[in-house]
Amino acid sequence: MDGLDLLKKDWKNQEENLPHFEAEQLYKMLHKKSSSVVKWIFIISLIELSFGILLNVFFMDKQFWNEVDSIHLKTATIVIYIISYLITIAFVVFFYKRYRSISVADSSYLLMRNILKTRKVVKYYILFVLISSGITMMLFYIYTLLYTPEISKNLEEIGWISIIGIGFIAIILFLLFLWGVYTLLYGILLKKLLRNYTQLKNLDF
């Protein structure tokens, strides 16, 4: 049990004689914890963005673009990456603004509102990553089947339905793995924010 839980327990046990300043102390501790959680959400998203950029710089060599061009997805790939980076940067900027907003929140109402907004947008961010990853992988998979001679000439023997079905299942399994990673990264932080929000609702200033 941490200091916040001990203070909250003591506050409830002595509610009738509790001085007002102890409720203020609880608010300050929740404010500090919430600010710290959102700061970590911002840091993790920034690391993720930086890591993605480094991977793309490392792998996007001349051979990569030749292979993408051979399956007629060069323009689409450029557009996908531009849109993806713009949206990701927008999320990172939002997380930073939420961190700043929580850091300067001067009332429990503002703090609770910022906590709810942060939780909602983190869920949108995870959903965006999963959907965009699934669409991109399926697009590349289908175009690779269509425009890779070594593969396309054997498609009639194996069957389109079987091949697409196998690819779809593989992509779903990968997205489930990705969802698990994001749940591990952000899920714990979101639970902490929810706990802080619940405790703030129980404060009576």
C-alpha positions as CSV (number, residue, x, y, z in Angstrom):
1,M,0.0,0.0,0.0
2,D,1.5,3.3,-1.1
3,G,1.4,6.7,0.7
4,L,-1.7,7.8,-1.2
5,D,-3.6,4.7,-0.2
6,L,-2.6,5.1,3.5
7,L,-3.6,8.8,3.5
8,K,-6.9,8.0,1.8
9,K,-7.6,5.2,4.3
10,D,-6.9,7.4,7.2
11,W,-9.0,10.2,5.7
12,K,-12.0,7.8,5.5
13,N,-11.6,6.5,9.0
14,Q,-11.6,10.0,10.4
15,E,-13.9,11.7,8.0
16,E,-16.0,13.5,10.6
17,N,-12.9,15.2,12.1
18,L,-10.8,15.4,9.0
19,P,-9.3,18.9,8.4
20,H,-9.8,20.4,4.9
21,F,-6.0,20.4,4.2
22,E,-5.8,16.6,4.1
23,A,-8.3,16.5,1.2
24,E,-6.1,19.1,-0.5
25,Q,-3.0,16.8,0.1
26,L,-4.9,13.9,-1.5
27,Y,-5.7,16.1,-4.5
28,K,-2.1,17.2,-4.8
29,M,-0.9,13.6,-4.7
30,L,-3.4,12.5,-7.3
31,H,-2.5,15.5,-9.5
32,K,1.2,14.6,-9.3
33,K,0.5,10.9,-10.1
34,S,-1.7,11.7,-13.0
35,S,0.8,14.1,-14.4
36,S,3.5,11.5,-14.2
37,V,1.4,8.9,-15.9
38,V,0.5,11.1,-18.8
39,K,4.2,12.1,-19.1
40,W,5.1,8.4,-19.5
41,I,2.4,8.0,-22.2
42,F,3.9,10.9,-24.1
43,I,7.5,9.5,-23.6
44,I,6.4,6.0,-24.8
45,S,4.6,7.4,-27.9
46,L,7.7,9.6,-28.7
47,I,10.0,6.6,-28.4
48,E,7.7,4.6,-30.6
49,L,7.6,7.3,-33.3
50,S,11.4,7.7,-33.2
51,F,12.0,3.9,-33.3
52,G,9.6,3.6,-36.3
53,I,11.5,6.4,-38.1
54,L,14.9,4.7,-37.5
55,L,13.6,1.3,-38.7
56,N,12.3,2.9,-41.9
57,V,15.5,4.7,-42.5
58,F,17.4,1.5,-42.0
59,F,15.2,-0.7,-44.2
60,M,14.1,1.7,-46.9
61,D,17.1,1.3,-49.2
62,K,17.2,1.1,-53.0
63,Q,16.3,-2.6,-53.0
64,F,13.2,-1.9,-50.9
65,W,11.9,0.7,-53.2
66,N,12.7,-1.5,-56.3
67,E,10.6,-4.3,-54.7
68,V,7.8,-2.0,-53.9
69,D,7.8,-0.5,-57.4
70,S,7.7,-4.0,-58.9
71,I,4.4,-4.7,-57.2
72,H,3.0,-1.3,-58.2
73,L,2.8,0.1,-54.7
74,K,5.5,2.8,-54.6
75,T,3.2,5.8,-54.7
76,A,0.7,4.1,-52.3
77,T,3.6,3.4,-49.9
78,I,4.8,7.0,-49.9
79,V,1.2,8.2,-49.3
80,I,0.6,5.7,-46.5
81,Y,3.9,6.6,-44.7
82,I,3.2,10.4,-45.0
83,I,-0.4,10.0,-43.6
84,S,0.7,7.6,-40.9
85,Y,3.5,9.9,-39.7
86,L,1.3,13.0,-39.8
87,I,-1.4,11.2,-37.7
88,T,1.2,9.7,-35.3
89,I,2.8,13.1,-34.8
90,A,-0.6,14.6,-34.1
91,F,-1.2,12.0,-31.4
92,V,2.2,12.7,-29.8
93,V,1.5,16.4,-29.8
94,F,-1.9,15.8,-28.2
95,F,-0.3,13.6,-25.5
96,Y,2.2,16.4,-24.7
97,K,-0.6,19.0,-24.5
98,R,-2.5,16.7,-22.2
99,Y,0.5,16.4,-20.0
100,R,0.9,20.2,-19.9
101,S,-2.8,20.6,-19.2
102,I,-2.8,18.1,-16.3
103,S,0.4,19.7,-14.9
104,V,-1.3,23.1,-14.5
105,A,-4.9,21.9,-13.7
106,D,-6.1,24.0,-10.7
107,S,-9.2,22.1,-9.9
108,S,-10.4,18.5,-9.5
109,Y,-12.9,19.0,-12.3
110,L,-10.3,20.1,-14.8
111,L,-8.0,17.2,-13.7
112,M,-10.8,14.7,-14.1
113,R,-11.7,16.1,-17.5
114,N,-8.1,15.9,-18.7
115,I,-7.8,12.3,-17.4
116,L,-10.9,11.2,-19.4
117,K,-9.7,12.9,-22.5
118,T,-6.3,11.3,-22.3
119,R,-7.7,7.8,-21.8
120,K,-10.1,8.2,-24.7
121,V,-7.3,9.5,-27.1
122,V,-4.9,6.7,-26.1
123,K,-7.6,4.2,-27.0
124,Y,-8.1,5.9,-30.3
125,Y,-4.4,5.8,-30.9
126,I,-4.2,2.1,-30.3
127,L,-7.2,1.6,-32.6
128,F,-5.5,3.7,-35.3
129,V,-2.3,1.6,-35.1
130,L,-4.1,-1.7,-35.3
131,I,-6.4,-0.7,-38.2
132,S,-3.7,1.0,-40.2
133,S,-1.3,-1.9,-39.7
134,G,-3.9,-4.4,-40.8
135,I,-5.0,-2.5,-43.9
136,T,-1.3,-1.9,-44.9
137,M,-0.3,-5.5,-44.5
138,M,-3.3,-6.9,-46.3
139,L,-2.7,-4.5,-49.2
140,F,1.0,-5.5,-49.5
141,Y,0.1,-9.1,-49.2
142,I,-2.5,-9.1,-52.0
143,Y,-0.3,-7.0,-54.3
144,T,2.7,-9.2,-53.7
145,L,0.5,-12.2,-54.7
146,L,-0.6,-10.4,-57.9
147,Y,2.6,-9.0,-59.1
148,T,5.3,-11.5,-58.0
149,P,5.7,-13.9,-61.0
150,E,7.0,-16.8,-58.9
151,I,3.9,-16.7,-56.7
152,S,1.2,-15.6,-59.1
153,K,1.8,-18.5,-61.5
154,N,1.0,-21.0,-58.7
155,L,-2.1,-19.2,-57.4
156,E,-4.5,-21.1,-59.7
157,E,-3.2,-24.5,-58.3
158,I,-3.5,-23.5,-54.7
159,G,-6.6,-21.3,-55.0
160,W,-7.1,-17.6,-54.3
161,I,-9.5,-18.2,-51.4
162,S,-7.1,-20.4,-49.6
163,I,-4.1,-18.1,-50.1
164,I,-6.0,-14.9,-49.0
165,G,-7.5,-16.8,-46.1
166,I,-4.1,-17.9,-44.8
167,G,-2.8,-14.4,-45.2
168,F,-5.8,-13.0,-43.4
169,I,-5.4,-15.4,-40.5
170,A,-1.7,-14.6,-40.2
171,I,-2.4,-10.8,-40.2
172,I,-5.1,-11.3,-37.5
173,L,-2.6,-13.2,-35.3
174,F,0.0,-10.5,-35.7
175,L,-2.5,-7.8,-34.8
176,L,-3.5,-9.7,-31.7
177,F,0.2,-9.9,-30.8
178,L,0.5,-6.1,-31.5
179,W,-2.7,-5.5,-29.4
180,G,-1.1,-7.4,-26.5
181,V,2.1,-5.3,-26.7
182,Y,0.1,-2.1,-26.7
183,T,-2.0,-3.4,-23.8
184,L,1.2,-4.0,-21.9
185,L,2.6,-0.6,-22.8
186,Y,-0.4,1.6,-22.3
187,G,-2.9,-0.6,-20.4
188,I,-1.2,-0.3,-17.0
189,L,-0.9,3.5,-17.4
190,L,-4.6,3.7,-18.4
191,K,-5.6,1.7,-15.3
192,K,-3.6,4.1,-13.1
193,L,-5.4,7.1,-14.7
194,L,-8.8,5.4,-14.1
195,R,-7.9,4.7,-10.5
196,N,-6.9,8.4,-10.0
197,Y,-10.1,9.5,-11.7
198,T,-12.2,7.3,-9.4
199,Q,-10.4,8.6,-6.3
200,L,-10.8,12.2,-7.4
201,K,-14.6,11.7,-7.7
202,N,-14.6,10.5,-4.1
203,L,-12.9,13.7,-2.8
204,D,-15.2,16.2,-1.3
205,F,-13.6,19.6,-1.0
